[in-house]
Amino acid sequence: MVGLGTYHGVRTVALLTDMSTPLGRTAGNALEVRESVEVLAGGGPADVVELTIALAREMLDAAGLKDADPAKALADGSAMDVWRRMIAAQGGDPDAELPVAREQHVVKAPSSGVLTRLDAYDVGVAAWRLGAGRARKEDPVQAGAGVEMHAKPGDRVTEGQPLLTLHTDTPDRFAYALQSLEGSFDIGSDADFTATPVVLERIV
């Protein structure tokens, strides 16, 4: 569920989303930032774009800006222009290179068919074990660590093709991350897959 806050009497709105499947194609700090910049540039994964636009429309509506079109702002580059100005105004460099993990490990599809399930919790645990998160507040975080998903539920895959790429600076983490991915996905036929909308329900 993704919620929008209230301020001075503005009503609360929550968008109920499917939390069992990962949103987008990345899990991890720099990986997700890269994906977010792609969305601002008018690209990026379709599900991230759809949810971004839905959330933006709710916020614009709450602000009384019903005629503003966030989809147009993404498509024509104006959203990216505003983001770049915001970064520059805070002394940042919008063209700075994002951190990249030193090591990668590819998980390949064990069979051909349709990816019918990819468990968001398992992918999140794998990203954490690769160094993208912390168990305690004093634990270090690897900015480039995480999981890249080359296929999402509903996509057709071929045996041996890359399904996931694991990113970390410390390769001894791979085995631990792979344990969390055991049983995290299923490959079947078109008949085994039922698509669900990105936004399941709007709750006011």
Secondary structure, DSSP 4 states (H G I P E B T S, - for coil): -EEE---TTPPPEEEEE-TTS-SSSEESHHHHHHHHHHHHTT-S-HHHHHHHHHHHHHHHHHTT-TT--HHHHHHTSHHHHHHHHHHHHTT--TTPPPP--SEEEEEEPSSSEEEEEE-HHHHHHHHIIIIIS-SSTTS---TT-EEEES--TT-EE-TTSEEEEEEES-GGGHHHHHHHHTT-EEEE-GGG-----SEEEEE-
